[in-house]
Amino acid sequence: MSDQLFYRDLGEGPPTLLLHGFAEDSTVWDNQTGALTGACRLILPDLPGSGRSPAITARTTSDPTPPTTTIESMAATIKALLDQLKIDRCTLIGHSMGGYIALAFAALYPERLTAFGLFHSTAYPDTEEKRATRRKAIDFIRTNGSAPFIRASIPNLFSTYTREHHPDLIETTIAKYSTFAPSSLIAWYEAMIARPDRTDVLRQFPRPVLFIAGRDDNVIPLQQSLEQCYLPSISHLYIVENAGHQAMLENPQKSNQLLLEFINFVTRI
């Protein structure tokens, strides 16, 4: 349901939606708003369970019913938002989990996209090792809550350069998201575990696809972006130096430049 989804609608021009990732909200893009609103109509939703959108209801471990929050259900929520705003087509760019949602959207509603982008994201499904790691994280959150989880996990999202030269940025990010609802984090983890391989989406999508990769990303290794950027018929790959999994925070000027280049390219075709 999009009627409860909080979003910001800024600027004028070709519609562009930026989707945030796991354990974030739309304010993760605050460094981008000033740069992008001169080139496009920028829409920044808080995904279900984050920011000023309603939290996701907690499920018990014994609940036999399938989860209602999936990557596909969040893609459907974004479609409902576009319908509500009377936007026929847009550029959809997602960070990490937001990229998984962008891929699901491209699979389900390709006619609604002018282009889409994976910002530190991948079309590959989780490996069994990754699924096991996520399940351990779910158990940790259930036992300890969000704050200890955020404290332990956030530093690994940043590059060595950022950890050494900008530790204040990491501490600010930890403080910002330490109150995240545990039920939302768990629901998102379960959704990511269940997502399928979507490399066929990259092969079949006929319009531009953006890849932004961090040179030092420990979550989505650069090699995955290098392997996948050859799959779309129209592909743009950019590598951000001195960035891990958070280039929009670690190197906002470069991130803004790359996003603007892609948006302007899409506008011209």
Summary of the structure (lengths in Angstrom):
residues: 269
radius of gyration: 17.3
end to end distance: 32.5
largest distance: 52.4
contacts: 918
relative contact order: 0.16
helix: 49%
strand: 14%
